[in-house]
Amino acid sequence: MRQVTSLLVRRGLVVLVSDLLFDRNQALTALRFLRHCGHQVIVVHLMDRAEIELTGPPEVRYRDPESAASVVVRPRELARAYAATVEREITAWRSACRRHGIAYHHVLRRAVRHGAAPARVTFLNPLVLLGLAAAAIPALLHLFERRTPPEAEFPPLRYLSEAERRSARRLKLQHVLLLLLRTALIALVVLAAARPVVPIRASGAHEPTALVVILDNSPSSG
């Protein structure tokens, strides 16, 4: 934080992305100094969903990835107290930041993508998708071809049985692959005729005068 304050020579935007597992008073002192210098400050409190609720086996030893500290607890017994402690910590950070004009955002790790919904594939000719039923034609033809074969006498049947036994696996695999290839070919032709469209969302942003992003790369932050 001290290095950031010394590098900023003009007013700008400072974004702190961290799990905030450090001394709150010391961090707020540095953030207040940045606000005093005229910078806009945003604190992004990043947490994993597993850190909100205490769950696990009946008894487990939790270890701090940044130190040798560890504690053995029963999650079910401490779940309510732990949730209350986390809520108090989030409330304390939010209140302290707002009191000093600092924007505070509590973000769960899965929500880092700004809540953007995944793009859905649409089709310009959706009625053509009914043709996917034709993909079942190769399988139906394969079933209809399995009729009762004619009989014929063949003295060296022992040799033929041995050859059939050695080649059974290869021939079966060959038939299955050929059936899948024919089915996939029909499905691809139908999908191409339906003309799929994938929407692409583009957004632009005005380049700020100065931007500093502080990322907490400690082991606890993932």
Sequence and secondary structure as in RCSB ss.txt:
>XXXX:A:sequence
MRQVTSLLVRRGLVVLVSDLLFDRNQALTALRFLRHCGHQVIVVHLMDRAEIELTGPPEVRYRDPESAASVVVRP
RELARAYAATVEREITAWRSACRRHGIAYHHVLRRAVRHGAAPARVTFLNPLVLLGLAAAAIPALLHLFERRTPP
EAEFPPLRYLSEAERRSARRLKLQHVLLLLLRTALIALVVLAAARPVVPIRASGAHEPTALVVILDNSPSSG
>XXXX:A:secstr
 HHHHHH  S  EEEEEE   S HHHHHHHHHHHHHTT EEEEEEEE GGGTS   SSSEEEE TTSS EEEE H
HHHHHHHHHHHHHHHHHHHHHHHHTT EEEEEEGGGTTTT      EESSGGGGGGGGGGGHHHHHHHHT     
    TTHHHHHHHHHHHHHHHHHHHHHHHHHHHHHHHHHHHHHH EE           S EEEEE  SGGG 
